[in-house]
């Protein structure tokens, strides 16, 4: 595996490889890698001739300076993990490399940026679009691989590719979970032992929402159940729980037979904000 930190070196390397490489797979990350990230690398290696992974903690997608500061960073361990699974290129640029001047671009994703994560983290998805479009411009991948834990983000990236008319296929890969069901996340390592134990309630509630739907409960009844369960414990602070149309992500008021649905949650366990989703 080759490690590259400069854009010019990345471009030189890729220009040499492009003639012999039919397809480039790309996995953009913010580091603090776990098995979920490595599963994206595995998918890229399976589907593409060359796999590039980037590690870059993007400041423009954080609307909380404290959250940016405490985001876990472990580049040496990350590099070792990527090497162990056969990643071809690790691109680890500095902020000045990605943003030599301030990125003032504003993207319009319509209603998709006004709900759930968009509503609770103003400017977050515009920052995501800034960095992803910049990385796509540099790597020029054939396919890019994203985890489905960030359900709304995958939809935003697909909309971005469509807006910019980029010849890139976005592949959404399944959520990987810990043994107790908690969705793998770099933020999990920030949980205290007590918080980590408590966090397993989140996937249990997501599964319960699926069970309640099968039992014929209404969306309002499911929401009331989830909110009640979480408010019974002071360690949790619910940010949102929503049931949406799985295709449009628009808020659903009732279940119909001709649509598919997804439950999405954002919940603080202590001071750590975790997200999850489950198709119902």
Kinemage of the C-alpha trace (Angstrom):
@kinemage 1
@onewidth
@group {chain A} dominant
@subgroup {mainchain}
@vectorlist {calphas} color= white
{ca unk a 1} P 0.000 0.000 0.000
{ca unk a 2} L 1.243 3.451 -0.881
{ca unk a 3} L 0.546 6.393 1.453
{ca unk a 4} L 0.110 9.793 -0.195
{ca unk a 5} L -0.382 13.152 1.513
{ca unk a 6} L -0.002 15.605 -1.392
{ca unk a 7} L -2.529 16.127 -4.180
{ca unk a 8} L 0.209 16.456 -6.799
{ca unk a 9} L 1.658 13.073 -5.784
{ca unk a 10} L -1.795 11.474 -5.902
{ca unk a 11} L -2.404 12.836 -9.386
{ca unk a 12} L 0.990 11.666 -10.645
{ca unk a 13} L 0.421 8.199 -9.205
{ca unk a 14} L -3.094 7.852 -10.588
{ca unk a 15} L -2.115 9.190 -14.009
{ca unk a 16} L 0.490 6.438 -14.256
{ca unk a 17} L -1.990 3.799 -13.125
{ca unk a 18} L -4.998 4.930 -15.149
{ca unk a 19} L -3.823 3.331 -18.404
{ca unk a 20} L -3.400 -0.061 -16.744
{ca unk a 21} L -6.345 0.239 -14.341
{ca unk a 22} L -9.840 -0.175 -15.718
{ca unk a 23} L -11.748 0.736 -12.573
{ca unk a 24} L -10.931 2.757 -9.454
{ca unk a 25} L -12.854 2.122 -6.237
{ca unk a 26} L -12.911 4.871 -3.620
{ca unk a 27} L -13.714 4.775 0.097
{ca unk a 28} L -13.743 8.251 1.700
{ca unk a 29} L -13.438 8.160 5.498
{ca unk a 30} L -12.625 10.385 8.465
{ca unk a 31} L -10.407 7.717 9.999
{ca unk a 32} L -10.712 5.923 13.347
{ca unk a 33} L -11.404 2.914 11.174
{ca unk a 34} L -13.395 -0.135 12.233
{ca unk a 35} L -14.662 -3.319 10.575
{ca unk a 36} L -17.455 -1.374 8.883
{ca unk a 37} L -14.902 0.698 6.998
{ca unk a 38} L -12.882 -2.405 6.167
{ca unk a 39} L -15.994 -4.032 4.703
{ca unk a 40} L -16.187 -1.087 2.277
{ca unk a 41} L -12.576 -1.716 1.267
{ca unk a 42} L -13.446 -5.386 0.703
{ca unk a 43} L -16.373 -4.432 -1.541
{ca unk a 44} L -14.176 -2.056 -3.514
{ca unk a 45} L -11.485 -4.702 -3.983
{ca unk a 46} L -14.129 -7.158 -5.143
{ca unk a 47} L -15.608 -4.769 -7.706
{ca unk a 48} L -12.647 -2.626 -8.827
{ca unk a 49} L -9.063 -3.013 -10.008
{ca unk a 50} L -7.560 -0.343 -7.752
{ca unk a 51} L -8.813 0.762 -4.325
{ca unk a 52} L -8.157 4.209 -2.866
{ca unk a 53} L -9.115 5.115 0.697
{ca unk a 54} L -8.950 8.671 2.011
{ca unk a 55} L -8.668 9.721 5.642
{ca unk a 56} L -9.600 13.343 6.200
{ca unk a 57} L -11.471 14.846 9.146
{ca unk a 58} L -13.421 17.450 7.230
{ca unk a 59} L -13.912 20.667 9.228
{ca unk a 60} L -16.665 22.067 6.996
{ca unk a 61} L -19.157 19.364 7.965
{ca unk a 62} L -18.913 20.000 11.704
{ca unk a 63} L -21.234 22.662 13.089
{ca unk a 64} L -19.821 22.082 16.568
{ca unk a 65} L -16.155 23.007 17.101
{ca unk a 66} L -15.976 20.781 20.192
{ca unk a 67} L -17.232 17.784 18.210
{ca unk a 68} L -14.524 18.402 15.583
{ca unk a 69} L -11.825 18.679 18.234
{ca unk a 70} L -12.765 15.452 20.026
{ca unk a 71} L -13.282 13.376 16.869
{ca unk a 72} L -10.927 10.367 17.251
{ca unk a 73} L -7.744 10.407 15.193
{ca unk a 74} L -5.380 7.430 14.930
{ca unk a 75} L -3.621 7.583 11.536
{ca unk a 76} L -0.884 5.027 12.292
{ca unk a 77} L -3.344 2.350 13.413
{ca unk a 78} L -5.640 3.186 10.476
{ca unk a 79} L -2.797 2.777 7.996
{ca unk a 80} L -1.906 -0.612 9.470
{ca unk a 81} L -5.523 -1.768 9.209
{ca unk a 82} L -5.814 -0.670 5.591
{ca unk a 83} L -2.544 -2.360 4.690
{ca unk a 84} L -3.723 -5.593 6.328
{ca unk a 85} L -6.821 -5.770 4.084
{ca unk a 86} L -4.976 -4.984 0.870
{ca unk a 87} L -5.946 -1.366 0.240
{ca unk a 88} L -3.826 -0.033 -2.643
{ca unk a 89} L -3.650 3.688 -1.841
{ca unk a 90} L -4.164 5.675 1.359
{ca unk a 91} L -4.657 9.390 0.733
{ca unk a 92} L -4.194 11.474 3.902
{ca unk a 93} L -4.230 15.162 2.938
{ca unk a 94} L -4.047 18.160 5.256
{ca unk a 95} L -6.810 20.748 5.488
{ca unk a 96} L -4.690 23.148 3.411
{ca unk a 97} L -4.367 20.547 0.666
{ca unk a 98} L -8.126 20.046 0.382
{ca unk a 99} L -9.033 23.686 0.984
{ca unk a 100} L -6.154 25.910 -0.228
{ca unk a 101} L -8.745 28.689 -0.152
{ca unk a 102} L -12.028 28.803 1.751
{ca unk a 103} L -14.698 26.689 0.080
{ca unk a 104} L -17.732 28.962 -0.248
{ca unk a 105} L -19.773 26.706 -2.524
{ca unk a 106} L -23.410 26.264 -1.550
{ca unk a 107} L -25.283 23.166 -2.713
{ca unk a 108} L -29.043 22.867 -2.959
{ca unk a 109} L -30.519 19.483 -2.072
{ca unk a 110} L -34.058 20.758 -1.614
{ca unk a 111} L -36.100 19.185 1.179
{ca unk a 112} L -33.514 16.416 1.653
{ca unk a 113} L -31.255 18.850 3.504
{ca unk a 114} L -34.044 20.235 5.704
{ca unk a 115} L -34.995 17.156 7.725
{ca unk a 116} L -33.420 14.727 10.198
{ca unk a 117} L -29.635 15.256 10.115
{ca unk a 118} L -30.053 18.334 7.934
{ca unk a 119} L -32.441 19.955 10.407
{ca unk a 120} L -30.372 19.047 13.467
{ca unk a 121} L -26.928 19.812 12.046
{ca unk a 122} L -27.275 22.986 9.928
{ca unk a 123} L -24.647 23.152 7.175
{ca unk a 124} L -23.530 19.563 7.759
{ca unk a 125} L -24.542 18.201 4.367
{ca unk a 126} L -23.195 21.233 2.524
{ca unk a 127} L -19.845 20.459 4.159
{ca unk a 128} L -20.180 16.813 3.151
{ca unk a 129} L -20.893 17.878 -0.429
{ca unk a 130} L -17.884 20.195 -0.428
{ca unk a 131} L -15.402 17.548 0.650
{ca unk a 132} L -16.903 14.640 -1.310
{ca unk a 133} L -17.010 16.632 -4.551
{ca unk a 134} L -13.417 17.754 -3.960
{ca unk a 135} L -12.250 14.187 -3.331
{ca unk a 136} L -14.183 12.894 -6.344
{ca unk a 137} L -12.456 15.544 -8.460
{ca unk a 138} L -9.032 14.377 -7.256
{ca unk a 139} L -9.504 10.585 -7.295
{ca unk a 140} L -11.918 10.336 -10.254
{ca unk a 141} L -13.268 6.968 -9.092
{ca unk a 142} L -15.430 4.603 -11.102
{ca unk a 143} L -17.307 3.587 -7.960
{ca unk a 144} L -17.459 5.053 -4.459
{ca unk a 145} L -18.483 3.019 -1.420
{ca unk a 146} L -20.422 4.358 1.559
{ca unk a 147} L -21.894 2.714 4.647
{ca unk a 148} L -25.679 2.629 4.970
{ca unk a 149} L -25.536 3.713 8.611
{ca unk a 150} L -25.444 7.235 7.200
{ca unk a 151} L -28.655 6.608 5.257
{ca unk a 152} L -29.440 10.250 4.538
{ca unk a 153} L -25.828 11.019 3.622
{ca unk a 154} L -25.861 8.294 0.953
{ca unk a 155} L -28.945 9.943 -0.561
{ca unk a 156} L -27.196 13.337 -0.455
{ca unk a 157} L -24.097 11.932 -2.200
{ca unk a 158} L -26.229 10.322 -4.894
{ca unk a 159} L -27.990 13.658 -5.417
{ca unk a 160} L -24.589 15.391 -5.570
{ca unk a 161} L -23.314 13.035 -8.275
{ca unk a 162} L -26.490 13.640 -10.265
{ca unk a 163} L -26.235 17.431 -9.870
{ca unk a 164} L -22.606 17.533 -10.985
{ca unk a 165} L -23.208 14.936 -13.702
{ca unk a 166} L -20.303 12.801 -12.485
{ca unk a 167} L -19.678 9.350 -14.024
{ca unk a 168} L -19.424 7.725 -10.595
{ca unk a 169} L -21.572 4.897 -9.264
{ca unk a 170} L -22.410 5.216 -5.566
{ca unk a 171} L -22.542 1.871 -3.762
{ca unk a 172} L -24.384 1.738 -0.430
{ca unk a 173} L -23.044 -1.126 1.692
{ca unk a 174} L -24.854 -2.834 4.599
{ca unk a 175} L -24.452 -1.647 8.186
{ca unk a 176} L -21.986 -3.741 10.178
{ca unk a 177} L -22.906 -4.243 13.823
{ca unk a 178} L -21.199 -5.239 17.049
{ca unk a 179} L -22.208 -8.508 18.730
{ca unk a 180} L -24.871 -6.693 20.779
{ca unk a 181} L -26.295 -5.067 17.652
{ca unk a 182} L -24.850 -1.558 18.011
{ca unk a 183} L -24.005 -0.103 14.605
{ca unk a 184} L -20.239 0.172 14.182
{ca unk a 185} L -19.109 3.788 14.422
{ca unk a 186} L -15.896 5.668 15.106
{ca unk a 187} L -17.813 7.507 17.849
{ca unk a 188} L -18.402 4.274 19.781
{ca unk a 189} L -14.855 4.443 21.144
{ca unk a 190} L -15.748 7.742 22.857
{ca unk a 191} L -18.374 6.005 25.020
{ca unk a 192} L -17.554 5.207 28.639
{ca unk a 193} L -18.043 1.540 29.685
{ca unk a 194} L -21.410 2.453 31.235
{ca unk a 195} L -22.485 4.381 28.132
{ca unk a 196} L -21.319 1.590 25.832
{ca unk a 197} L -23.438 -0.908 27.750
{ca unk a 198} L -26.428 1.429 27.590
{ca unk a 199} L -25.993 2.047 23.848
{ca unk a 200} L -27.145 -1.470 22.977
{ca unk a 201} L -30.710 -0.316 23.663
{ca unk a 202} L -30.679 1.685 20.422
{ca unk a 203} L -30.561 -1.303 18.016
{ca unk a 204} L -32.997 -3.180 20.260
{ca unk a 205} L -35.501 -0.356 19.894
{ca unk a 206} L -34.990 -0.281 16.130
{ca unk a 207} L -35.790 -3.983 15.948
{ca unk a 208} L -38.772 -3.412 18.204
{ca unk a 209} L -40.106 -0.771 15.823
{ca unk a 210} L -40.008 -3.387 13.061
{ca unk a 211} L -41.843 -5.884 15.275
{ca unk a 212} L -44.499 -3.313 16.180
{ca unk a 213} L -45.103 -2.574 12.499
{ca unk a 214} L -45.623 -6.299 11.848
{ca unk a 215} L -48.099 -6.350 14.738
{ca unk a 216} L -50.135 -3.666 13.018
{ca unk a 217} L -49.184 -0.696 15.187
{ca unk a 218} L -49.501 2.760 13.640
{ca unk a 219} L -46.537 5.075 13.062
{ca unk a 220} L -47.758 7.325 15.888
{ca unk a 221} L -47.934 4.359 18.266
{ca unk a 222} L -44.422 3.184 17.335
{ca unk a 223} L -42.991 6.682 17.826
{ca unk a 224} L -44.684 7.006 21.202
{ca unk a 225} L -43.264 3.648 22.315
{ca unk a 226} L -39.688 4.502 21.292
{ca unk a 227} L -39.777 7.957 22.896
{ca unk a 228} L -41.240 6.559 26.128
{ca unk a 229} L -38.573 3.862 26.383
{ca unk a 230} L -35.772 6.402 26.023
{ca unk a 231} L -37.208 9.054 28.323
{ca unk a 232} L -37.392 6.445 31.110
{ca unk a 233} L -33.563 6.559 31.398
{ca unk a 234} L -31.553 9.720 32.115
{ca unk a 235} L -28.485 8.452 30.216
{ca unk a 236} L -30.342 8.868 26.925
{ca unk a 237} L -31.397 12.063 25.200
{ca unk a 238} L -33.416 11.489 22.038
{ca unk a 239} L -32.589 13.856 19.204
{ca unk a 240} L -35.115 12.370 16.780
{ca unk a 241} L -36.876 9.162 15.865
{ca unk a 242} L -38.592 9.127 12.480
{ca unk a 243} L -40.274 6.705 10.141
{ca unk a 244} L -39.857 7.776 6.546
{ca unk a 245} L -40.479 6.636 3.017
{ca unk a 246} L -37.349 4.593 2.245
{ca unk a 247} L -37.043 6.013 -1.270
{ca unk a 248} L -37.744 9.705 -0.697
{ca unk a 249} L -36.978 10.036 3.034
{ca unk a 250} L -40.130 12.096 3.417
{ca unk a 251} L -41.830 11.738 6.791
{ca unk a 252} L -44.503 9.033 6.737
{ca unk a 253} L -47.830 9.467 8.502
{ca unk a 254} L -49.227 5.992 7.885
{ca unk a 255} L -48.114 2.694 6.405
{ca unk a 256} L -49.354 1.736 2.944
{ca unk a 257} L -48.772 -1.512 1.077
{ca unk a 258} L -47.177 0.075 -1.987
{ca unk a 259} L -44.315 1.808 -0.153
{ca unk a 260} L -41.228 0.756 1.798
{ca unk a 261} L -40.221 2.432 5.043
{ca unk a 262} L -37.128 3.116 7.104
{ca unk a 263} L -36.871 3.990 10.792
{ca unk a 264} L -34.097 6.445 11.659
{ca unk a 265} L -32.812 7.547 15.037
{ca unk a 266} L -30.318 9.996 16.498
{ca unk a 267} L -29.786 9.674 20.221
{ca unk a 268} L -27.272 10.945 22.754
{ca unk a 269} L -25.864 8.337 25.092
{ca unk a 270} L -24.244 10.539 27.696
{ca unk a 271} L -22.630 13.224 25.559
{ca unk a 272} L -22.029 11.042 22.494
{ca unk a 273} L -24.468 11.315 19.609
{ca unk a 274} L -25.183 8.028 17.819
{ca unk a 275} L -27.309 7.356 14.742
{ca unk a 276} L -28.878 4.197 13.369
{ca unk a 277} L -31.515 3.102 10.898
{ca unk a 278} L -33.439 0.001 9.959
{ca unk a 279} L -35.627 -0.703 6.965
{ca unk a 280} L -39.038 -1.789 8.133
